[in-house]
Amino acid sequence: MPAPDQMILATFIHNSGAHPGGWRWPGGPAVDQHDFAHFAHLAQTAERGKMHCYFSGDSQGFPHISGKDAFAATDYAGKLEPTTLLAALAVVTKHIGLIATASTTYNEPYAIARRYASLDHISKGRAGWNVVTSASDGEARNFGRDLNMDHDARYARAEEFVDVCKNLWDSWEDGAILRDREAARYFDPAKVHELDHRGEHFTVAGPLNVARPPQGHPIIVQAGGSGPGRALAARTADMIFTAANSLEVAKEFRDDMRARAAAFGRNPDHVKIIPSVQLMVRASEAEARRADQELLDLVPEALALRTLSLQLGVDLSHLSVNDRLPDLPETNGGKWVQQSIMRMAREEDLPIGLLARRVVVSRASFSYTGTPEQVADLCENWFRAGGADGFSLSPNYQPGVLEDFVDQVIPILQKRGLFRNEYEGDTLRENLGLPRPANAFVTNPALGCEPRMWA
């Protein structure tokens, strides 16, 4: 088991860099997002640093950034399908967890349960599923809809979706596979269960055609910040990625999620809260400020303004860069990000031009550049103050930011006893200190029935 006073560290790989100017950074090679060797190097670098997870974000469509010049400045063309990518990364890594995003709005439970069970078997127990509900109309238009499903309806569908997947993973009990060649029994029929699920959103018979995953269930990750999103995460998630632009916001979120998890009868210590952070390392404070500005200068103003409109879900083209953000109507997109950006604009009295520059860099996440000691101090402060169980590092450009963090910051955290020196277990659950879930059909035999296909 990992030490309770040590933090979790993940890396979130977003396109060729979390910073929109990151793909233009001149200090390293240009990133080819279709080149598997690039992602293999990132995963192996994170594993060399003993990091817990490699997290591949995803969406199933282009973001709606209007204007050719703004759109051409983005690096969205090159998002390899994440579970395919992580299955390949499983072969070139041994310990690090592999987490991929998949939408509950534009997928079906059986296909997702099968995909992640397969990834868990291929990786020998290192798979995780980041559950998202898809916030953009751009995805909707790729799946037969003009507009995205209503926000609360998406989360109602997600609640049922996750429950069905967990039951599908449990449809085979541990030890069901016998491979008894003499008795002609490949598996034990008494340990295989049909769901016969008939719910508001899904009808799924089961059983899954993949045996129970090594972890029982792959790790469930969630990042919703709205009321329905927090409820889904508190009831179902093992790990929650969040955006927090200050320690105070991070503490409020973590306290709230732990209380919500307890209200569902869960152990709050089994729900890990991991804020997303954009941290860069430089040798001095002067170099840190210069690096921040150099990256920002690589973002065209048109892209910054259009990205702000995208994140808020509102057209701001009629406003000038010197205007303040007006009161905005509630939209159907990602409400937590929208609310965080609006709060930032009000509290800091930011004109739209400066707000756009801030948002295009980090959305609502925390961004900081400092010396290795300063970055380690920040992580320690948030961790000890109860703002986080760990951090998800989003490298502003690749591979340099991750390499610097692994080589310069992690050794300081290890020296302070805040981060491990070796992996504790074989599976992602073990390395996160999370229990393996019991099989629902074993603990409650009334749930399932013998598959009707055998009648």
Summary of the structure (lengths in Angstrom):
residues: 455
radius of gyration: 22.3
end to end distance: 44.8
largest distance: 79.5
contacts: 1559
relative contact order: 0.17
helix: 43%
strand: 15%
